[in-house]
Amino acid sequence: MILLVYWSLILSTACYAALAVWRIAIAREHPGATYLGVAFLGMAAWSGAMLLRLPQLVAIAEVARDFGWLVYIYSTTRASEQNHDVRRGIRRFCLGLTGLMLVRLVLSIAFALFILDAETDSSLFVITLAIRWTYALIGLLFAHYLYRSTAPETGSGFRLIVVALGVLWAYDLNIFTLLVLGYRQALLLSDLRGAVLLALLPAFAIAARRKERWKLALSRQAATQSLLLFGLGGYFVAVSTATRALIWAGGHAADLAKVLVAAFFTLIILAFSFAPKLRARLKAVVVRNLFEYRYDYRSEWLRFSATIGNDAMPGVSAEERMIRSVIDITESVGGALLIVERSGSLALAATWLWPVQGMFSQSLTVDPGWLRAIADHGNILTLDEVRGAGTALSADAEVPEWLLAEHHAWAAVPLVRSGRLVGIMVLGRPRLERELDWEDFDLLKVIAQQVAVHLTDAQSQLELEEARRYEEFNRRFAFIIHDLKNLVSQLSLVSSNAAEHSANPKFQVAMAKTLENATGKMTTLLARLSTDRAPAKLNIAPVELDKLLLRLSRENRPDGAIRVAIEQQCCILADEEQLTEALGHLLTNAIEASPEDAEVFLSLTIWEETAVITVEDHGCGMSTDFIHKELFKPFSSTKANGFGIGAAEARTLILAMGGTLDVISVVGDGTRFIVKFPLVFDADGSRN
């Protein structure tokens, strides 16, 4: 064993000295070779000092070894092709390691020149051991950082040196760890350092023959892994050093103190693991001090694509995935997606983890001019700035009050595609309060464009699906159309011949009128069901609502089960036939949803120059989720035998005539449909 230690140190000293002479000799042709030659000279001096077996000389030579490698790494990487983040990281590592080396050098000189008492000598030994342990740990992290930051297209020479240094520092870390814990195996490993140097010699020799042109590019993954290793290593060295110091101190409280130290560090780890705000603050500090940019755009883009394209998530709609893909960027707590309807108003499409229930359940009134402005500019709206500005800015005064009144709403991101606003993403406040900067704006704008593409594609797919279902509906009832054609022909014949063949003139007139009305209704139904005819144009004209509502109540429930309440007479502009059909659908739904002995309420009121028609029942009601997602979609119904087209058709007809349709429903307490139309005014401004 002694011979192995002796000859390994002799050979390693001679070989590294030869490498140093070779590199220094070619310094004229390759100026950068000088630094590698100095590093090899430090290795030879350290190996020679171990051969002499003088502890203080070994410690000083070890400082010279490490200093030579730091000079080589810093000088080589400074001249290489690298970005600002890499340069800053290398500089910080080198400064930190140099500071530790200076402390080690001072302590080694103190041990060599001064005779200290036993207590002081023991204390300085513990401090020196902790510093050497820390240096080996940081050196290992530095090697990991350099290796992961080296671009793949770089030659392997620099990587070989980094790997060899990593092995060397890892071996030292193992020795110092065993010394801290008090194991004697550390002395055996220390004697085998010469063999380790010989084992690393081929790697250093091969690297020295290759070109010294390196290209470094910082990887966030590399920095994150280095920080993780540093945290784990720091935790280990702190616990080990404190425990060892307590063991050396002795006393009755040593065991209790060890438990308290371990518990203290465990609580710190748990605090960062289960406190989102604390973790967010730590992330902000790391990003601000280690990286030039807040976001790793490649990883953010991959995460966004994976989230928005993951259609295998159970119970999560496409709109909810869109919200989640955006709020993950700013770490917002919740978000909401508002879509722009064809009428120019906003409607809630979905929410994700939004803490305020019912915020978007009311009518989302919005100024069309504001929608056009944000569509033209595409700027992200920071709502806190608008709240702080009040009404001082005319452009911000048009922001909807219901949006500003919600304190949890933090930012509004417009979703624009081809110059058209398709929706607005409302972001909740993040875990860590901060202001949006240019990086946030740039990344959110790019992501918003992709969300707009996905949203419009999803809407187009839904429209195609609805068209397919309508086609299936037409095919399913094609035989009914055929029967209706025959029935219309027969009724037309009866209507034309009744006056000639009936003996009772009054009966003839009544039958003719009845047949004529039936024929007209069936012809209208046939025209609407037929796919060969173009849809009828709207016949907009003044309509007296009070008379229309009274007639509807008699036709739908002659027994008086519909209670009608008319505040006053009024007139609107609409297609009377289409309006009758739309309100008829709402009344039919209300009657079918109500119990047999329950009344349906039909009322007409005037509010702010608007005619308000209300159809109310006391049926089973509908959930908020069903109203937002299913009610106005064709073929979605809560009734056992319903086709689910009445409400959808009524809403389409009312919107086409310039009206609005709102719904208020409570599960178990009934539903209220509210139809609004502007009143008709005379030329003098009085209401007609």
C-alpha positions as CSV (number, residue, x, y, z in Angstrom):
1,M,0.0,0.0,0.0
2,I,2.8,2.4,0.9
3,L,4.6,1.6,-2.4
4,L,1.3,2.3,-4.3
5,V,1.0,5.7,-2.7
6,Y,4.6,6.5,-3.1
7,W,5.0,5.6,-6.8
8,S,1.6,7.0,-7.8
9,L,2.6,10.4,-6.4
10,I,6.0,10.3,-8.1
11,L,4.5,9.4,-11.5
12,S,1.7,12.0,-11.2
13,T,4.2,14.7,-10.3
14,A,6.4,13.9,-13.2
15,C,3.6,13.6,-15.7
16,Y,1.8,16.8,-14.8
17,A,5.1,18.6,-14.8
18,A,5.8,17.3,-18.3
19,L,2.3,18.5,-19.4
20,A,3.1,21.9,-17.9
21,V,6.4,22.2,-19.7
22,W,4.8,21.2,-23.0
23,R,2.0,23.7,-22.8
24,I,4.3,26.6,-21.7
25,A,6.7,25.7,-24.5
26,I,4.1,26.2,-27.2
27,A,2.8,29.4,-25.7
28,R,4.3,31.5,-28.5
29,E,2.2,29.8,-31.2
30,H,-0.9,29.3,-28.9
31,P,-1.1,32.1,-26.4
32,G,-3.9,30.4,-24.5
33,A,-1.7,27.4,-23.8
34,T,0.0,29.3,-21.0
35,Y,-3.0,29.2,-18.7
36,L,-3.4,25.5,-19.1
37,G,0.3,25.0,-18.5
38,V,0.0,27.0,-15.2
39,A,-2.9,24.8,-14.2
40,F,-0.8,21.7,-14.9
41,L,2.1,23.2,-12.9
42,G,-0.2,23.6,-9.9
43,M,-1.3,20.0,-10.2
44,A,2.4,18.9,-10.2
45,A,3.2,21.1,-7.2
46,W,0.3,19.7,-5.2
47,S,1.3,16.1,-6.0
48,G,4.8,16.9,-5.0
49,A,3.7,18.4,-1.7
50,M,1.8,15.3,-0.9
51,L,4.9,13.3,-1.6
52,L,6.8,15.3,1.0
53,R,3.9,14.6,3.5
54,L,3.9,18.1,5.0
55,P,0.3,19.0,5.9
56,Q,0.7,22.8,5.7
57,L,2.6,22.6,2.5
58,V,-0.1,20.3,1.0
59,A,-2.7,22.8,2.0
60,I,-0.8,25.8,0.4
61,A,-0.1,23.7,-2.8
62,E,-3.8,22.8,-3.0
63,V,-4.7,26.5,-3.0
64,A,-2.2,26.9,-5.8
65,R,-3.8,24.0,-7.7
66,D,-7.3,25.4,-7.5
67,F,-6.1,28.9,-8.3
68,G,-4.4,27.7,-11.5
69,W,-7.6,26.0,-12.7
70,L,-9.8,29.1,-11.9
71,V,-7.4,31.3,-13.9
72,Y,-7.5,28.8,-16.8
73,I,-11.4,28.6,-16.8
74,Y,-11.9,32.3,-16.4
75,S,-9.4,33.3,-19.1
76,T,-10.6,30.6,-21.5
77,T,-14.3,31.3,-21.2
78,R,-13.8,35.0,-21.3
79,A,-12.5,34.7,-24.8
80,S,-15.1,32.3,-25.9
81,E,-18.5,32.8,-27.6
82,Q,-21.0,33.1,-24.8
83,N,-24.0,35.2,-23.7
84,H,-24.3,37.6,-20.9
85,D,-25.9,35.1,-18.5
86,V,-23.0,32.6,-18.8
87,R,-20.4,35.4,-18.3
88,R,-22.1,36.6,-15.2
89,G,-22.5,33.1,-13.7
90,I,-18.8,32.2,-14.3
91,R,-17.6,35.5,-12.8
92,R,-19.7,34.9,-9.7
93,F,-18.5,31.3,-9.3
94,C,-14.9,32.4,-9.7
95,L,-15.2,35.3,-7.2
96,G,-16.8,33.1,-4.6
97,L,-14.2,30.3,-5.0
98,T,-11.3,32.8,-4.9
99,G,-12.6,34.3,-1.7
100,L,-12.7,30.8,-0.1
101,M,-9.2,30.1,-1.4
102,L,-7.9,33.3,0.2
103,V,-9.4,32.3,3.6
104,R,-7.8,28.8,3.2
105,L,-4.4,30.3,2.4
106,V,-4.5,32.6,5.4
107,L,-5.4,29.8,7.7
108,S,-2.7,27.5,6.2
109,I,-0.1,30.2,6.8
110,A,-1.3,30.7,10.3
111,F,-1.0,27.0,11.0
112,A,2.5,27.0,9.5
113,L,4.0,30.1,11.2
114,F,2.3,30.2,14.6
115,I,2.2,27.8,17.5
116,L,-1.3,27.7,18.8
117,D,-2.8,26.3,21.9
118,A,-4.9,23.1,21.7
119,E,-8.3,24.8,21.9
120,T,-7.5,27.4,19.2
121,D,-5.9,24.8,17.0
122,S,-9.1,22.6,17.3
123,S,-11.4,25.5,16.4
124,L,-9.3,26.6,13.4
125,F,-9.2,23.0,12.2
126,V,-13.0,22.8,12.3
127,I,-13.3,26.1,10.4
128,T,-10.7,25.0,7.8
129,L,-12.4,21.7,7.3
130,A,-15.8,23.4,6.8
131,I,-14.3,25.9,4.3
132,R,-12.6,23.1,2.3
133,W,-15.8,21.1,2.3
134,T,-17.7,24.1,1.0
135,Y,-15.1,24.8,-1.6
136,A,-15.3,21.2,-2.9
137,L,-19.1,21.4,-3.0
138,I,-19.1,24.7,-4.9
139,G,-16.4,23.5,-7.2
140,L,-18.5,20.4,-8.1
141,L,-21.4,22.7,-8.8
142,F,-19.2,24.9,-10.9
143,A,-18.1,21.9,-13.0
144,H,-21.7,20.9,-13.4
145,Y,-22.7,24.4,-14.4
146,L,-19.9,24.6,-17.0
147,Y,-20.7,21.2,-18.5
148,R,-24.4,21.8,-18.9
149,S,-23.8,25.3,-20.3
150,T,-21.4,24.0,-23.0
151,A,-23.2,24.0,-26.3
152,P,-23.6,20.6,-28.0
153,E,-21.7,21.6,-31.1
154,T,-18.6,22.5,-29.0
155,G,-15.6,20.2,-29.2
156,S,-15.2,17.8,-26.3
157,G,-11.8,19.1,-25.1
158,F,-13.2,21.7,-22.7
159,R,-15.8,19.2,-21.5
160,L,-13.1,16.6,-20.7
161,I,-11.3,19.1,-18.5
162,V,-14.6,20.1,-16.8
163,V,-15.4,16.4,-16.2
164,A,-12.0,15.7,-14.8
165,L,-12.2,18.7,-12.4
166,G,-15.6,17.5,-11.4
167,V,-14.2,14.1,-10.5
168,L,-11.4,15.7,-8.6
169,W,-13.6,18.0,-6.5
170,A,-16.1,15.2,-5.9
171,Y,-13.3,13.0,-4.5
172,D,-12.2,15.9,-2.2
173,L,-15.8,16.4,-1.2
174,N,-16.1,12.7,-0.2
175,I,-12.9,12.9,1.9
176,F,-14.0,16.1,3.7
177,T,-17.4,14.7,4.3
178,L,-15.9,11.6,6.0
179,L,-13.6,13.9,8.1
180,V,-16.6,16.0,9.2
181,L,-18.5,12.9,10.3
182,G,-15.3,11.5,12.0
183,Y,-14.7,8.4,9.9
184,R,-11.1,7.1,9.6
185,Q,-11.6,6.0,6.0
186,A,-10.9,9.6,5.1
187,L,-7.2,9.1,5.7
188,L,-7.1,6.1,3.4
189,L,-8.9,8.0,0.6
190,S,-6.5,10.9,1.1
191,D,-3.5,8.6,0.6
192,L,-5.0,7.4,-2.7
193,R,-5.1,10.9,-4.3
194,G,-2.0,10.1,-6.3
195,A,-3.8,7.1,-8.0
196,V,-6.8,9.4,-8.7
197,L,-4.5,11.9,-10.4
198,L,-2.9,9.2,-12.5
199,A,-6.4,8.0,-13.5
200,L,-7.4,11.6,-14.6
201,L,-4.1,12.1,-16.5
202,P,-5.4,10.7,-19.9
203,A,-8.4,13.0,-19.8
204,F,-6.2,16.1,-19.2
205,A,-3.7,15.0,-21.9
206,I,-6.4,14.4,-24.5
207,A,-8.1,17.7,-23.8
208,A,-4.7,19.6,-24.0
209,R,-4.2,18.3,-27.6
210,R,-7.6,19.7,-28.8
211,K,-8.5,23.2,-30.0
212,E,-9.4,25.6,-27.2
213,R,-12.4,27.1,-28.9
214,W,-15.5,26.8,-26.7
215,K,-19.0,27.9,-27.1
216,L,-21.1,28.3,-24.0
217,A,-24.8,28.9,-23.7
218,L,-26.6,29.1,-20.4
219,S,-29.4,26.6,-20.0
220,R,-32.0,27.3,-17.4
221,Q,-32.2,23.6,-16.7
222,A,-28.5,23.7,-15.9
223,A,-28.8,26.6,-13.6
224,T,-31.8,25.1,-11.9
225,Q,-30.1,21.8,-11.4
226,S,-27.0,23.5,-10.0
227,L,-29.1,25.5,-7.6
228,L,-30.8,22.4,-6.5
229,L,-27.5,20.6,-5.9
230,F,-26.2,23.6,-4.1
231,G,-29.3,23.7,-1.8
232,L,-29.0,20.0,-1.0
233,G,-25.3,20.2,-0.4
234,G,-25.7,23.3,1.7
235,Y,-28.3,21.7,3.8
236,F,-26.1,18.6,4.3
237,V,-23.0,20.6,5.2
238,A,-24.9,22.8,7.6
239,V,-26.5,19.9,9.4
240,S,-23.2,17.9,9.4
241,T,-21.1,20.7,10.7
242,A,-23.5,21.7,13.4
243,T,-24.0,18.2,14.5
244,R,-20.2,17.5,14.6
245,A,-19.6,20.7,16.5
246,L,-22.2,19.7,19.1
247,I,-20.6,16.3,19.4
248,W,-17.2,17.8,20.0
249,A,-18.8,20.3,22.5
250,G,-20.4,17.4,24.4
251,G,-22.6,18.0,27.3
252,H,-26.1,16.8,28.3
253,A,-27.8,19.1,25.7
254,A,-25.9,17.7,22.7
255,D,-28.5,15.2,21.7
256,L,-31.4,17.7,22.1
257,A,-29.4,20.3,20.1
258,K,-28.9,17.9,17.2
259,V,-32.6,17.2,17.0
260,L,-33.4,20.9,17.1
261,V,-30.9,21.7,14.3
262,A,-32.4,18.9,12.1
263,A,-35.9,20.1,12.9
264,F,-35.0,23.7,12.0
265,F,-33.7,22.9,8.6
266,T,-36.6,20.5,7.9
267,L,-39.1,23.2,8.7
268,I,-37.3,25.5,6.3
269,I,-37.7,22.9,3.5
270,L,-41.4,22.4,4.4
271,A,-42.0,26.1,4.3
272,F,-40.7,26.4,0.8
273,S,-42.5,23.3,-0.3
274,F,-46.0,24.2,1.0
275,A,-46.0,28.0,0.9
276,P,-46.7,29.2,-2.7
277,K,-46.1,32.9,-2.0
278,L,-42.7,32.1,-0.3
279,R,-41.8,29.9,-3.2
280,A,-42.8,32.6,-5.7
281,R,-40.6,35.1,-3.9
282,L,-37.7,32.7,-4.0
283,K,-38.2,32.2,-7.7
284,A,-38.3,35.9,-8.3
285,V,-35.0,36.5,-6.4
286,V,-33.3,33.7,-8.4
287,V,-34.6,34.9,-11.8
288,R,-33.6,38.5,-11.0
289,N,-30.1,37.7,-9.9
290,L,-29.1,34.7,-12.2
291,F,-30.9,35.4,-15.5
292,E,-31.0,38.3,-17.9
293,Y,-34.6,37.4,-18.9
294,R,-37.5,36.4,-16.7
295,Y,-38.8,33.7,-19.0
296,D,-37.2,30.7,-20.7
297,Y,-39.2,31.2,-23.9
298,R,-38.5,27.7,-25.3
299,S,-39.8,25.9,-22.2
300,E,-42.7,28.4,-21.9
301,W,-43.7,27.6,-25.5
302,L,-43.5,23.9,-25.0
303,R,-45.5,24.1,-21.8
304,F,-48.2,26.2,-23.5
305,S,-48.4,23.8,-26.4
306,A,-48.7,20.8,-24.1
307,T,-51.4,22.4,-21.9
308,I,-53.6,23.8,-24.7
309,G,-53.3,20.6,-26.8
310,N,-54.0,18.1,-24.0
311,D,-57.5,17.1,-24.8
312,A,-57.2,13.9,-22.6
313,M,-57.7,15.9,-19.4
314,P,-61.0,14.6,-18.0
315,G,-63.7,17.2,-17.4
316,V,-61.7,20.1,-18.7
317,S,-63.0,21.9,-21.8
318,A,-60.9,23.4,-24.5
319,E,-61.8,26.9,-23.2
320,E,-60.6,26.0,-19.7
321,R,-57.3,24.7,-21.1
322,M,-56.8,28.0,-23.0
323,I,-57.2,29.9,-19.7
324,R,-54.9,27.6,-17.8
325,S,-52.2,27.9,-20.5
326,V,-52.2,31.7,-20.1
327,I,-52.4,32.0,-16.3
328,D,-49.5,29.6,-15.9
329,I,-47.3,32.2,-17.4
330,T,-47.9,34.9,-14.9
331,E,-48.8,32.4,-12.1
332,S,-52.2,34.1,-11.7
333,V,-54.7,32.6,-9.3
334,G,-57.6,32.0,-11.7
335,G,-58.7,33.4,-15.0
336,A,-61.8,33.9,-17.2
337,L,-62.4,33.7,-21.0
338,L,-64.9,36.2,-22.5
339,I,-65.9,35.8,-26.1
340,V,-67.2,38.4,-28.5
341,E,-70.6,37.4,-29.9
342,R,-71.9,38.3,-33.3
343,S,-74.1,41.0,-31.8
344,G,-70.9,42.7,-30.5
345,S,-71.5,41.9,-26.8
346,L,-69.4,39.8,-24.5
347,A,-70.3,36.4,-23.1
348,L,-68.6,34.2,-20.6
349,A,-67.1,31.1,-22.2
350,A,-65.3,29.5,-19.2
351,T,-63.5,30.2,-16.0
352,W,-60.6,28.4,-14.3
353,L,-60.1,28.6,-10.5
354,W,-61.8,32.0,-10.4
355,P,-62.4,32.6,-6.6
356,V,-65.4,35.0,-7.1
357,Q,-68.6,33.1,-7.9
358,G,-71.2,34.8,-9.9
359,M,-69.0,37.7,-11.2
360,F,-69.9,37.0,-14.8
361,S,-73.5,35.8,-14.3
362,Q,-75.0,39.3,-15.0
363,S,-75.3,40.9,-18.4
364,L,-71.8,41.8,-19.6
365,T,-72.6,45.2,-21.2
366,V,-69.6,46.8,-23.0
367,D,-69.0,49.8,-25.1
368,P,-68.5,48.7,-28.8
369,G,-66.0,51.5,-29.3
370,W,-63.8,50.1,-26.5
371,L,-63.9,46.7,-28.2
372,R,-62.9,48.2,-31.5
373,A,-60.1,50.2,-29.8
374,I,-58.5,47.2,-28.1
375,A,-58.8,45.2,-31.3
376,D,-56.9,47.9,-33.3
377,H,-54.2,48.3,-30.7
378,G,-54.0,44.9,-29.2
379,N,-52.6,46.3,-26.0
380,I,-52.8,44.4,-22.7
381,L,-54.8,46.3,-20.1
382,T,-53.4,46.4,-16.6
383,L,-56.5,47.0,-14.6
384,D,-54.8,48.4,-11.5
385,E,-53.4,51.3,-13.5
386,V,-56.9,52.0,-14.8
387,R,-58.3,52.0,-11.3
388,G,-55.6,54.3,-10.1
389,A,-56.1,56.7,-13.0
390,G,-59.9,57.0,-12.4
391,T,-61.6,59.0,-15.1
392,A,-58.5,61.1,-15.9
393,L,-57.8,59.1,-19.1
394,S,-60.7,59.3,-21.6
395,A,-59.6,56.0,-23.2
396,D,-59.7,54.1,-19.9
397,A,-63.0,55.6,-18.9
398,E,-64.7,53.2,-21.4
399,V,-63.5,50.1,-19.5
400,P,-66.7,48.3,-18.3
401,E,-67.5,49.0,-14.7
402,W,-68.3,45.4,-13.9
403,L,-64.7,44.5,-14.8
404,L,-63.1,47.3,-12.8
405,A,-65.3,46.6,-9.8
406,E,-63.9,43.1,-9.4
407,H,-60.7,43.6,-7.4
408,H,-59.4,40.1,-8.2
409,A,-59.2,41.0,-12.0
410,W,-55.6,41.9,-12.6
411,A,-55.1,42.2,-16.3
412,A,-57.2,41.9,-19.5
413,V,-55.5,40.3,-22.5
414,P,-57.2,40.8,-25.9
415,L,-57.4,37.8,-28.2
416,V,-57.0,39.2,-31.8
417,R,-56.9,37.2,-35.0
418,S,-56.5,38.9,-38.4
419,G,-57.4,42.3,-36.9
420,R,-60.7,40.9,-35.4
421,L,-61.2,40.7,-31.6
422,V,-62.5,37.2,-30.8
423,G,-62.3,37.4,-27.0
424,I,-60.7,38.8,-23.9
425,M,-58.8,36.8,-21.3
426,V,-59.2,38.2,-17.8
427,L,-56.2,37.2,-15.5
428,G,-56.5,36.9,-11.8
429,R,-53.9,38.3,-9.4
430,P,-50.7,36.3,-9.1
431,R,-49.5,34.8,-5.9
432,L,-46.7,37.4,-5.8
433,E,-48.0,40.9,-6.4
434,R,-45.9,42.7,-9.1
435,E,-46.2,45.0,-12.1
436,L,-46.3,43.7,-15.7
437,D,-43.2,44.7,-17.7
438,W,-42.2,44.5,-21.3
439,E,-41.3,40.8,-21.1
440,D,-44.8,40.0,-19.8
441,F,-46.4,42.1,-22.5
442,D,-44.3,40.5,-25.3
443,L,-44.9,36.9,-24.2
444,L,-48.6,37.4,-23.5
445,K,-49.2,39.0,-26.9
446,V,-47.6,36.0,-28.7
447,I,-49.5,33.5,-26.5
448,A,-52.7,35.5,-27.0
449,Q,-52.4,35.3,-30.8
450,Q,-52.1,31.5,-30.6
451,V,-55.1,31.3,-28.1
452,A,-57.1,33.4,-30.6
453,V,-56.3,30.9,-33.3
454,H,-57.3,28.0,-31.2
455,L,-60.5,29.7,-30.1
456,T,-61.6,30.6,-33.6
457,D,-60.8,27.1,-34.8
458,A,-62.8,25.6,-31.9
459,Q,-65.8,27.9,-32.7
460,S,-65.6,27.0,-36.4
461,Q,-65.6,23.3,-35.4
462,L,-68.6,23.8,-33.2
463,E,-70.4,25.6,-36.1
464,L,-69.6,22.7,-38.4
465,E,-70.8,20.2,-35.8
466,E,-74.1,22.1,-35.4
467,A,-74.5,22.2,-39.2
468,R,-74.0,18.5,-39.3
469,R,-76.6,18.0,-36.6
470,Y,-79.1,20.2,-38.4
471,E,-78.6,18.1,-41.5
472,E,-79.2,15.0,-39.5
473,F,-82.3,16.7,-38.1
474,N,-83.6,17.4,-41.6
475,R,-82.9,13.8,-42.7
476,R,-84.6,12.4,-39.6
477,F,-87.8,14.4,-40.4
478,A,-87.8,14.2,-44.2
479,F,-90.8,12.0,-44.1
480,I,-92.7,14.6,-42.1
481,I,-92.0,17.2,-44.8
482,H,-93.5,14.8,-47.4
483,D,-96.6,14.3,-45.3
484,L,-97.0,18.0,-44.8
485,K,-96.9,18.6,-48.5
486,N,-99.8,16.2,-49.0
487,L,-101.7,17.7,-46.1
488,V,-101.2,21.3,-47.5
489,S,-102.5,20.2,-50.9
490,Q,-105.6,18.6,-49.4
491,L,-106.4,21.6,-47.1
492,S,-105.9,23.9,-50.0
493,L,-108.4,21.9,-52.1
494,V,-110.9,21.9,-49.2
495,S,-110.5,25.6,-48.7
496,S,-111.1,26.4,-52.4
497,N,-114.2,24.2,-52.7
498,A,-115.9,24.7,-49.3
499,A,-117.8,27.8,-50.3
500,E,-119.5,26.1,-53.2
501,H,-120.5,22.8,-51.5
502,S,-121.4,23.8,-47.9
503,A,-125.1,24.5,-47.3
504,N,-124.6,26.8,-44.3
505,P,-123.0,30.1,-45.3
506,K,-121.8,30.9,-41.8
507,F,-120.2,27.4,-41.5
508,Q,-118.6,28.0,-44.9
509,V,-117.0,31.2,-43.8
510,A,-115.8,29.8,-40.5
511,M,-114.4,26.6,-42.2
512,A,-112.8,28.6,-44.9
513,K,-111.1,30.9,-42.4
514,T,-109.9,27.9,-40.3
515,L,-108.6,26.1,-43.3
516,E,-107.0,29.2,-44.6
517,N,-105.2,29.8,-41.3
518,A,-104.1,26.1,-41.0
519,T,-102.9,26.2,-44.6
520,G,-100.9,29.3,-44.0
521,K,-99.2,27.9,-40.8
522,M,-98.4,24.6,-42.5
523,T,-97.0,26.4,-45.5
524,T,-94.8,28.5,-43.3
525,L,-93.6,25.4,-41.4
526,L,-92.9,23.7,-44.7
527,A,-90.9,26.6,-45.9
528,R,-88.8,26.6,-42.7
529,L,-88.2,22.9,-42.8
530,S,-87.3,22.7,-46.4
531,T,-83.6,23.0,-47.2
532,D,-84.3,24.0,-50.8
533,R,-85.7,27.4,-50.0
534,A,-83.8,30.5,-48.9
535,P,-84.7,31.8,-45.4
536,A,-87.4,34.4,-45.4
537,K,-86.3,38.0,-45.1
538,L,-87.3,40.0,-42.0
539,N,-90.4,42.2,-42.4
540,I,-89.5,45.0,-39.8
541,A,-92.5,47.1,-38.9
542,P,-94.1,48.6,-35.8
543,V,-95.6,46.0,-33.5
544,E,-98.0,46.8,-30.6
545,L,-96.6,44.6,-27.9
546,D,-99.7,44.7,-25.6
547,K,-102.0,43.2,-28.2
548,L,-99.4,40.7,-29.3
549,L,-98.9,39.4,-25.7
550,L,-102.6,39.1,-25.1
551,R,-103.1,37.1,-28.3
552,L,-100.2,34.8,-27.5
553,S,-101.6,34.0,-24.0
554,R,-105.0,33.0,-25.5
555,E,-103.5,30.9,-28.3
556,N,-101.1,29.0,-26.0
557,R,-103.3,28.5,-23.0
558,P,-107.0,29.3,-23.6
559,D,-107.8,28.1,-20.1
560,G,-106.2,31.3,-18.6
561,A,-103.3,29.5,-17.1
562,I,-101.0,32.3,-18.4
563,R,-101.1,35.3,-16.1
564,V,-100.5,38.5,-18.2
565,A,-99.4,41.8,-16.6
566,I,-99.1,44.8,-18.9
567,E,-97.8,48.1,-17.5
568,Q,-98.8,50.2,-20.5
569,Q,-99.2,50.1,-24.2
570,C,-96.0,50.4,-26.3
571,C,-94.7,49.9,-29.8
572,I,-91.4,48.4,-31.1
573,L,-89.9,47.7,-34.5
574,A,-89.8,44.0,-35.2
575,D,-91.0,41.2,-37.5
576,E,-94.4,40.4,-35.9
577,E,-94.4,36.9,-37.3
578,Q,-90.9,36.1,-36.2
579,L,-91.4,37.8,-32.8
580,T,-94.6,35.8,-32.3
581,E,-92.7,32.6,-33.0
582,A,-89.8,33.4,-30.7
583,L,-92.1,34.4,-27.8
584,G,-94.2,31.3,-28.5
585,H,-91.1,29.1,-28.1
586,L,-90.4,30.7,-24.7
587,L,-94.0,30.3,-23.5
588,T,-94.0,26.7,-24.7
589,N,-90.8,25.9,-22.8
590,A,-92.2,27.7,-19.7
591,I,-95.5,25.7,-19.8
592,E,-93.7,22.4,-20.3
593,A,-91.3,23.1,-17.5
594,S,-94.0,24.1,-15.0
595,P,-96.2,21.7,-13.0
596,E,-99.7,21.1,-14.3
597,D,-101.4,23.4,-11.8
598,A,-98.8,26.1,-11.9
599,E,-99.2,29.4,-13.7
600,V,-96.8,31.0,-16.2
601,F,-96.3,34.7,-15.9
602,L,-96.0,37.0,-19.0
603,S,-95.4,40.6,-18.3
604,L,-94.5,43.9,-20.2
605,T,-92.8,46.8,-18.5
606,I,-90.9,50.0,-19.6
607,W,-87.4,50.6,-18.2
608,E,-85.1,53.4,-19.5
609,E,-86.8,53.7,-22.9
610,T,-86.8,50.0,-23.4
611,A,-89.6,47.5,-23.6
612,V,-89.0,44.6,-21.3
613,I,-90.9,41.3,-21.9
614,T,-90.6,38.7,-19.1
615,V,-91.6,35.0,-19.3
616,E,-91.4,33.4,-15.9
617,D,-92.1,29.9,-14.6
618,H,-91.7,28.0,-11.4
619,G,-90.3,24.8,-12.8
620,C,-87.2,22.9,-11.9
621,G,-84.8,25.6,-13.0
622,M,-81.4,25.4,-14.7
623,S,-77.8,25.4,-13.4
624,T,-75.5,28.3,-14.2
625,D,-73.2,25.9,-16.0
626,F,-76.0,24.6,-18.2
627,I,-77.1,28.2,-19.1
628,H,-73.6,29.2,-20.2
629,K,-72.7,26.0,-22.1
630,E,-75.8,24.2,-23.2
631,L,-79.0,26.3,-23.1
632,F,-78.6,28.1,-26.4
633,K,-77.0,25.3,-28.3
634,P,-79.3,23.3,-30.6
635,F,-80.4,19.8,-29.4
636,S,-79.5,20.5,-25.7
637,S,-82.5,20.1,-23.5
638,T,-83.3,19.3,-19.8
639,K,-86.7,17.9,-20.9
640,A,-87.0,14.1,-21.4
641,N,-88.8,14.5,-24.8
642,G,-87.4,17.9,-25.9
643,F,-85.4,18.5,-29.0
644,G,-83.5,21.5,-27.5
645,I,-84.1,23.9,-30.4
646,G,-86.7,26.2,-29.0
647,A,-84.5,28.5,-26.9
648,A,-81.7,28.5,-29.5
649,E,-84.2,29.5,-32.2
650,A,-85.8,32.1,-30.1
651,R,-82.5,33.7,-29.2
652,T,-81.5,33.7,-32.9
653,L,-84.7,35.4,-34.0
654,I,-84.6,38.0,-31.2
655,L,-81.0,39.0,-31.9
656,A,-81.7,39.2,-35.6
657,M,-84.4,41.8,-34.9
658,G,-82.1,43.9,-32.7
659,G,-83.3,42.7,-29.3
660,T,-81.6,40.9,-26.5
661,L,-82.4,37.8,-24.5
662,D,-81.2,37.3,-20.9
663,V,-81.8,34.3,-18.6
664,I,-82.1,34.2,-14.8
665,S,-82.6,30.7,-13.3
666,V,-82.3,29.0,-9.9
667,V,-82.3,25.3,-9.6
668,G,-85.5,24.2,-7.9
669,D,-87.1,27.7,-8.1
670,G,-87.9,28.3,-11.8
671,T,-86.6,30.4,-14.7
672,R,-87.1,33.9,-16.0
673,F,-86.5,34.8,-19.7
674,I,-86.1,38.6,-20.3
675,V,-86.5,40.0,-23.8
676,K,-85.6,43.7,-24.4
677,F,-86.4,45.9,-27.4
678,P,-85.9,49.7,-27.8
679,L,-89.2,51.6,-28.0
680,V,-90.4,53.5,-31.1
681,F,-90.5,57.3,-30.9
682,D,-92.4,59.8,-32.9
683,A,-90.8,62.6,-34.9
684,D,-91.3,65.1,-32.0
685,G,-89.5,62.7,-29.6
686,S,-92.5,61.5,-27.7
687,R,-92.9,57.8,-27.1
688,N,-95.4,56.0,-29.3
